[in-house]
Amino acid sequence: MGAIRREHQRFRPDEFVAYAFANPVIRGHAIAAGGAALRSRGVWYHVAHH
């Protein structure tokens, strides 16, 4: 959420759900969450995070 806030100033994320639409895949220290959801200012967004 910190990276999103730094890179996209219009977002103020307060919730991030990695498994909202699909199960995350964990490989070593990385998580691929193609079905993630992010809430910013009360609005939910469907996002892919790798």
N, C-alpha and C positions, 0 to 999 in steps of 0.2 A: 504494500500500500504506500510505503514511503517513496518508492521509485515512481509510482504513478503520480503521486502528488508533486514530486520534483519535475517530472518530465511533461506533465499535462496540467498546467496551472488552473484550468477551469474546473478540474475535479477536486473534490474534498472527500476522498473515500473514508468510510467509517466501518465498512464490512466487506470481506472478500471470502467467497465460498468456492473452493477449488473443485468440488465435486457436485456442483449444482446440476449439470446436465449430463456429465459423463464421469466415470471413475478416473482419478489421476493416476499417472504412471510414474513410479519412482525409480530412477536409475542413478545409483551412487548418491551424489549430493544434489541432484537436479530433480525437479518435479515438472512433468508435462501435464497441464490441466486444460485440455482443449474445451472443456465444458464448464468453465468458471463463470461466476457472476460477481459483479462489483456494485456496491451501493454508494452513491455519491449524492448528497443533499436530498435524500429520500427517494431517488430514482435508481432502479436497478438496470444494469447493463450486462449483456452477454459478452464475455471476453474469452480470448484464448491467451494463455500465459505459458511460456516455455522457459 
